Amino acid sequence: LLPKVTCPALMIWGGHDKFSPAADGLAMSAALPNGRYVELAGCGHFPSLEYPDETAAAIDHWMEDAKLSPAT
């Protein structure tokens, strides 16, 4: 069903995620028409807890690119 999801989608994955390998996130984002994959190399399963600044920056950039950021 992923190819039917047309809204922008961001996959932020930890490169050292032992629960769900980074290859899963990459494959999921590739299956989405408007998917983007961001891998945090030294991170495990919880990017927002382990690398909050990097996670926030990835979200900010994605929102800007996807034209989802609020007008300033």
C-alpha positions as CSV (number, residue, x, y, z in Angstrom):
1,L,0.0,0.0,0.0
2,L,3.0,2.4,0.4
3,P,2.9,3.5,-3.2
4,K,-0.6,4.8,-2.7
5,V,0.5,7.2,0.1
6,T,1.0,10.5,-1.7
7,C,1.6,12.9,1.2
8,P,5.2,13.8,2.0
9,A,6.7,11.3,4.5
10,L,10.0,11.4,6.4
11,M,11.8,8.3,7.8
12,I,14.4,9.2,10.4
13,W,16.4,6.1,11.2
14,G,19.3,5.2,13.5
15,G,22.2,3.6,11.7
16,H,22.7,1.3,14.6
17,D,19.0,0.4,15.2
18,K,19.0,-3.2,16.3
19,F,15.2,-3.5,16.4
20,S,14.5,-2.3,12.9
21,P,17.5,-2.2,10.5
22,A,18.2,1.0,8.6
23,A,17.6,-0.9,5.4
24,D,14.0,-1.2,6.4
25,G,13.6,2.6,6.6
26,L,15.4,3.1,3.3
27,A,13.1,0.5,1.6
28,M,10.0,2.1,3.2
29,S,11.0,5.6,2.0
30,A,11.8,4.3,-1.5
31,A,8.4,2.7,-1.7
32,L,6.7,6.1,-0.9
33,P,6.2,8.5,-3.9
34,N,7.2,11.4,-1.7
35,G,9.3,9.6,0.9
36,R,12.6,10.8,2.3
37,Y,15.1,8.9,4.3
38,V,17.5,10.4,6.8
39,E,19.9,8.1,8.7
40,L,21.7,9.2,11.8
41,A,24.9,7.2,11.7
42,G,25.7,6.7,15.4
43,C,22.1,6.4,16.5
44,G,20.1,3.4,17.7
45,H,16.3,3.0,17.8
46,F,15.3,6.3,19.3
47,P,16.6,9.2,17.2
48,S,14.5,11.9,18.9
49,L,15.9,10.9,22.3
50,E,19.5,10.0,21.3
51,Y,20.1,12.8,18.8
52,P,17.4,15.4,19.4
53,D,19.1,18.3,17.7
54,E,19.9,16.3,14.6
55,T,16.4,14.9,14.5
56,A,14.9,18.4,14.8
57,A,17.2,19.7,12.0
58,A,16.2,16.8,9.7
59,I,12.5,17.6,10.4
60,D,13.0,21.3,9.8
61,H,14.8,20.7,6.5
62,W,12.2,18.2,5.3
63,M,9.3,20.5,6.2
64,E,10.9,23.4,4.3
65,D,11.5,21.2,1.2
66,A,8.0,19.7,1.4
67,K,6.6,23.2,1.7
68,L,5.1,22.3,5.1
69,S,6.7,25.0,7.2
70,P,4.6,27.8,8.5
71,A,4.8,31.1,6.6
72,T,7.0,33.6,8.4
